């Protein structure tokens, strides 16, 4: 089990109670069954490197019972499935033993025994596969074959989870996929359930150190990337691919060293008041799309900053991941927000997640958590609509910050399948006089994130500008633009934030 320790700024330390720990790939894609059926063979196990389109499992979709214990095929299927399980277990033992031997924690004799068991498991697996293929061939020749389909890997990567066995029934779609494949097994995340008092002590950016029960001498470094309700997510580097779902781990996370901390302001320094409101949207995890890295944790941190700047909790709406659906975004922008403000109120709106251009019109869209870039007009939220709705508010000032891109050029931008990238301006020149829009990029560029900082580049430097005392949107922009340009170049990218229009002196204050 995981025993997490938290250290305050002093030298005192205290245990943090928790109720469950889950290790999973930081990024993974589900592999669903194409049709309802029953698994007749497994072609790849956990840890297998696979190509896009590679078969992970074969299905009988003919509606016939394929697992009769009195048939040679059923016996061969069961033997092959058991051999895969033994091989997976032996491989994990072998990989762990290699690390222990390098650390001189086990003897050569112990390692040789584990290596021999692994080789024997490989041989058994190969033999079982040959017998299974022979049994299938015999069934086909006997004319007893049933219609089949295959579960294929949606991406090139590594199988990180397998939730089915031979003989089990599967159905297309649904939240529980038979397989999950990660494009990058070197980055894992650990979800820790905490009580609310303990969760309040944890902040994004804190450092963590982890160890597994089988590798006590090996330390994995991680960073708290998300804190929401009573859960904390720790992102962990896994360069040697030694961390996998299901392992028991322990370690420590410290409250020191958060990358960004909301400023502590006096009442006189806060630019927002009781009649002002904010909407913060961050979508990192999309059910059927690639993730938008760090968008969820960035949104949570922006929300903390806005509270520190004077926005009341009751006047702040935070939407992350599943809550940021098309309906959730539309309801918040078009119903909740107008009901919260009065004439003269000031409004702040933040969005981090995927953007997309409509291939037909070139219009820019935010992609909600349930959005589909192939059907943007039905599932995306148009920026034109956003600006129109915000411009019609009786607010004196509306500040919009968009850490996304809308060119279709990648990273935080998506395209309909087969479409070509478009150059789309995110903020039009004819904005309502009350609006000012800060975008992460100019036309045709991509919005990048920093794996080292674990933030979107623009969001990181925007919040740092506020921490460093920049008072207005214009002052923050003057700081953000060169900082983002320089850091993006170090990441081999071109990114130039833009502010539309250039606000007059004394307008769009963030802090006094």
Residue pairs with C-beta under 8 A, 6 or more apart in sequence:
1 21
1 248
1 250
2 18
2 21
2 190
2 192
2 210
2 248
2 249
2 250
2 251
3 15
3 250
3 251
4 15
4 16
4 18
4 192
4 251
4 252
4 253
5 13
5 14
5 15
5 16
5 252
5 253
5 254
6 13
6 14
6 15
6 16
6 198
6 201
6 202
6 253
6 254
6 255
7 13
7 252
7 254
7 255
7 256
8 14
8 201
8 255
9 255
9 256
16 194
16 198
16 201
16 202
17 194
17 195
17 198
18 192
18 193
18 194
18 195
18 198
19 193
19 194
19 195
20 192
20 193
21 190
21 191
21 192
21 193
21 249
22 190
22 191
22 245
23 188
23 189
23 190
23 243
23 244
23 245
23 246
23 247
23 249
24 160
24 161
24 188
24 189
24 191
24 245
25 160
25 180
25 182
25 184
25 185
25 187
25 188
25 189
25 245
26 182
26 184
26 187
26 188
26 189
26 235
27 182
27 183
27 184
27 187
27 290
27 291
28 160
28 161
28 180
28 181
28 182
29 154
29 155
29 157
29 180
29 181
29 182
29 183
29 290
30 154
30 177
30 179
30 180
30 287
30 288
31 56
31 151
31 152
31 153
31 154
31 177
31 178
31 179
31 180
31 181
32 151
32 172
32 173
32 174
32 177
32 178
33 59
33 149
33 151
33 170
33 171
33 172
33 178
34 149
34 150
34 151
34 152
34 172
35 59
35 61
35 149
35 172
36 61
36 169
36 170
36 171
36 172
37 59
37 60
37 61
37 62
37 148
37 149
37 169
37 170
38 59
38 60
38 65
38 66
38 67
38 167
38 168
38 169
38 170
39 57
39 58
39 59
39 164
39 165
39 166
39 167
39 168
39 169
39 170
39 178
40 58
40 59
40 60
40 66
40 77
40 148
40 166
41 57
41 58
41 77
41 80
41 132
41 136
41 166
42 56
42 57
42 80
42 81
42 84
42 162
42 164
42 165
42 166
43 54
43 55
43 56
43 57
43 58
44 50
44 54
44 55
44 56
44 57
44 153
44 159
44 179
45 84
45 85
45 87
45 88
45 159
45 162
46 88
46 159
46 160
46 161
46 162
46 244
47 88
47 91
47 92
47 158
47 159
47 241
47 244
48 158
48 159
49 157
49 158
50 56
50 153
50 156
50 157
50 158
50 159
50 181
51 153
51 156
52 153
52 154
52 155
52 156
53 152
53 153
54 152
54 153
55 150
55 151
55 152
56 150
56 151
56 152
56 153
56 159
56 162
56 178
56 179
57 150
57 151
57 164
57 178
57 179
58 148
58 149
58 150
58 151
59 148
59 149
59 150
59 151
59 170
60 66
60 146
60 147
60 148
61 146
61 147
61 148
61 149
62 146
62 147
62 148
64 146
66 73
66 74
66 77
66 146
66 167
67 74
67 77
67 78
67 166
67 167
68 74
69 75
72 135
72 138
73 135
73 136
73 138
73 139
75 135
76 128
76 131
76 132
76 134
76 135
76 136
77 132
77 135
77 166
77 167
78 166
78 167
79 128
79 131
79 132
80 125
80 128
80 129
80 131
80 132
80 166
81 165
81 166
82 128
83 121
83 124
83 125
83 127
83 128
83 129
84 125
86 121
86 124
86 125
87 121
87 122
87 124
87 125
89 121
90 117
90 118
90 120
90 121
90 122
91 118
91 121
92 244
93 114
93 117
93 118
94 114
94 115
94 117
94 118
95 241
95 242
96 214
96 215
96 242
97 106
97 110
97 111
97 114
97 115
98 111
99 215
99 218
99 240
99 242
100 106
100 111
100 214
100 215
101 108
101 111
103 215
103 217
103 218
105 216
105 217
139 145
151 170
151 178
151 179
153 159
153 179
153 181
154 181
155 181
155 183
156 183
157 181
157 182
157 183
157 184
157 185
158 181
158 182
158 185
158 241
159 179
159 180
159 181
160 180
160 181
160 182
160 185
160 244
160 245
161 179
161 180
161 245
162 178
162 179
163 176
163 177
163 178
163 179
164 170
164 178
164 179
170 178
185 238
185 241
186 237
186 238
186 239
186 241
187 235
187 236
187 237
187 238
188 235
188 236
188 238
188 243
189 225
189 233
189 234
189 235
189 236
190 210
190 222
190 233
190 234
190 236
190 249
191 231
191 232
191 233
192 231
192 232
192 233
192 234
193 230
193 231
194 202
194 230
194 231
194 232
195 230
196 229
196 230
199 227
199 229
199 230
199 231
199 232
201 255
202 224
202 227
202 232
202 253
202 255
203 224
203 227
203 255
203 258
203 261
204 224
204 225
204 226
204 227
204 258
204 259
204 260
204 297
204 300
204 301
204 454
205 223
205 224
205 257
205 258
205 259
205 260
205 454
206 223
206 224
206 253
206 254
206 255
206 256
206 257
206 258
207 221
207 222
207 223
207 224
207 253
207 254
207 256
207 257
208 221
208 222
208 223
208 224
208 234
208 236
208 251
208 252
208 253
208 254
209 219
209 220
209 221
209 222
209 251
209 252
209 253
210 219
210 220
210 221
210 222
210 234
210 236
210 243
210 249
210 250
210 251
211 218
211 219
211 220
211 249
211 250
211 251
212 218
212 220
212 242
212 243
212 247
212 248
212 249
213 247
213 248
213 249
213 250
214 247
215 242
218 242
219 251
220 236
220 237
220 238
220 242
220 243
220 251
221 236
221 237
222 234
222 235
222 236
222 237
222 251
222 253
223 234
223 235
223 454
224 232
224 233
224 234
224 235
224 253
225 233
225 234
225 235
225 294
225 297
225 454
226 232
226 233
226 284
226 296
226 297
226 300
227 233
227 297
227 300
228 296
228 300
228 320
232 253
233 297
234 253
235 454
236 243
243 249
259 453
259 454
259 455
259 460
260 301
260 455
260 460
260 463
260 464
260 467
261 467
262 301
262 304
262 305
262 307
262 308
262 467
263 305
263 308
263 309
263 466
263 467
263 511
264 308
265 308
265 309
265 310
265 511
268 512
269 511
269 512
270 309
270 310
270 511
270 512
271 309
271 310
271 346
271 471
271 509
271 510
271 511
271 512
272 278
272 306
272 309
272 310
272 311
272 346
272 348
273 310
273 346
274 312
274 315
275 341
275 342
275 344
275 345
275 346
276 310
276 311
276 312
276 315
276 341
276 345
276 346
276 347
276 348
277 311
277 315
277 316
277 317
277 337
277 340
277 341
277 345
277 347
277 348
278 303
278 306
278 311
278 315
278 316
278 317
278 347
278 348
278 349
278 350
279 316
279 317
279 319
279 332
279 333
279 336
279 337
279 347
279 348
279 349
279 350
280 299
280 302
280 303
280 306
280 316
280 317
280 318
280 319
280 349
280 350
281 299
281 319
281 320
281 324
281 329
281 332
281 349
281 350
281 351
281 352
281 353
281 366
282 295
282 296
282 297
282 298
282 299
282 300
282 302
282 318
282 319
282 320
282 321
282 324
282 350
282 351
282 352
282 353
283 292
283 295
283 296
283 320
283 321
283 324
283 352
283 353
283 354
283 367
283 368
283 369
284 291
284 292
284 293
284 294
284 295
284 296
284 297
284 320
284 321
284 353
285 291
285 296
285 321
285 322
285 369
286 292
286 354
286 367
286 369
286 371
287 369
287 370
288 372
289 354
289 367
289 371
289 373
289 414
290 414
292 352
292 353
292 354
292 404
292 412
293 449
293 451
293 456
294 352
294 449
294 454
294 455
294 456
295 352
295 353
295 403
295 412
295 456
296 320
296 321
297 454
297 455
298 352
298 403
298 455
298 456
298 459
298 460
299 318
299 319
299 320
299 350
299 352
300 318
300 320
301 455
301 459
301 463
302 350
302 352
302 401
302 459
302 463
303 316
303 318
305 463
305 466
306 316
306 348
307 313
307 316
309 466
309 510
309 511
311 348
315 340
317 332
317 336
317 337
319 328
319 329
319 332
321 369
322 369
323 369
324 353
324 368
324 369
325 368
325 369
325 370
326 368
326 370
326 371
326 379
326 380
326 381
328 368
328 369
329 366
329 368
329 381
330 381
333 349
333 381
333 386
333 389
333 390
334 389
337 347
337 393
338 393
341 347
341 393
341 394
341 395
342 394
343 394
344 394
344 395
344 396
345 393
345 394
345 395
345 396
346 395
346 396
346 397
346 398
346 399
347 390
347 393
347 395
347 397
347 398
347 399
348 398
348 399
348 401
349 386
349 390
349 398
349 399
349 400
349 401
350 400
350 401
350 402
350 403
351 366
351 400
351 401
351 402
351 403
351 404
352 402
352 403
352 404
352 412
352 456
352 459
353 366
353 367
353 404
353 412
354 366
354 367
354 371
354 373
354 404
354 412
354 413
354 414
355 364
355 365
355 366
355 367
355 402
355 404
355 405
355 406
355 412
355 413
355 414
355 426
355 447
356 364
356 365
356 367
356 371
356 373
356 376
356 380
356 406
356 408
356 413
356 414
356 415
356 416
357 363
357 364
357 365
357 406
357 407
357 408
357 413
357 415
357 421
357 422
357 424
358 364
358 365
358 376
358 377
358 380
359 415
359 416
359 419
359 420
359 422
362 422
362 424
363 382
363 383
363 384
363 424
364 382
364 383
364 384
364 406
364 424
364 425
364 426
365 371
365 376
365 380
365 381
365 382
365 383
365 406
366 380
366 381
366 382
366 383
366 386
366 404
367 373
367 376
367 379
367 380
367 414
368 379
368 380
368 381
370 379
371 379
371 380
371 381
372 378
372 379
373 380
373 414
373 415
373 416
373 417
374 416
374 417
376 416
383 402
383 406
383 426
383 427
384 428
386 400
387 400
387 427
387 428
387 431
387 432
387 435
387 437
390 398
390 400
390 432
390 434
390 435
391 398
391 431
391 432
391 434
391 435
392 432
393 434
395 434
396 434
397 434
397 436
397 507
397 508
398 432
398 434
398 435
398 436
399 436
399 438
399 473
399 508
399 510
400 427
400 435
400 436
400 437
400 438
401 437
401 438
401 459
401 462
402 426
402 427
402 437
402 438
402 439
402 440
403 412
403 440
403 447
403 456
403 458
403 459
404 412
404 413
404 426
404 440
404 447
405 411
405 412
405 413
405 426
405 440
405 441
405 445
405 446
405 447
406 413
406 424
406 426
407 413
407 421
407 422
407 423
407 424
407 441
407 443
407 444
407 445
407 446
408 414
408 415
408 419
408 420
408 421
408 422
408 424
409 421
409 444
409 445
409 446
410 446
411 446
411 447
411 448
411 449
412 440
412 446
412 447
412 448
412 449
412 456
413 446
413 447
415 421
421 444
423 443
423 444
424 443
425 442
425 443
426 437
426 439
426 441
426 498
427 437
427 439
427 498
427 500
428 500
429 500
429 501
431 437
431 500
431 501
436 473
436 499
436 500
436 501
436 503
436 507
436 508
437 499
437 500
438 458
438 462
438 473
438 476
438 477
438 480
438 497
438 498
438 499
439 497
439 498
439 499
439 500
440 447
440 456
440 457
440 458
440 484
440 495
440 497
441 447
441 495
441 496
441 497
441 498
442 496
442 497
442 498
445 493
445 494
445 495
445 496
446 493
446 494
446 495
447 456
447 457
447 458
447 495
448 456
448 457
448 488
448 491
448 493
448 495
449 455
449 456
449 457
450 456
450 457
450 460
450 487
450 491
453 460
455 463
457 484
457 487
457 488
457 491
457 495
458 480
458 484
458 495
458 497
461 479
461 480
461 483
461 484
461 487
462 476
462 480
464 479
464 483
465 475
465 476
465 479
465 480
466 476
466 510
466 511
468 479
469 511
470 476
470 478
470 479
470 510
470 511
471 509
471 510
471 511
471 512
472 503
472 506
472 507
472 508
472 509
472 510
473 499
473 503
473 508
473 510
474 499
474 502
474 503
474 505
474 507
474 508
476 510
477 497
477 499
480 497
481 496
481 497
484 495
484 496
484 497
485 495
485 496
488 494
488 495
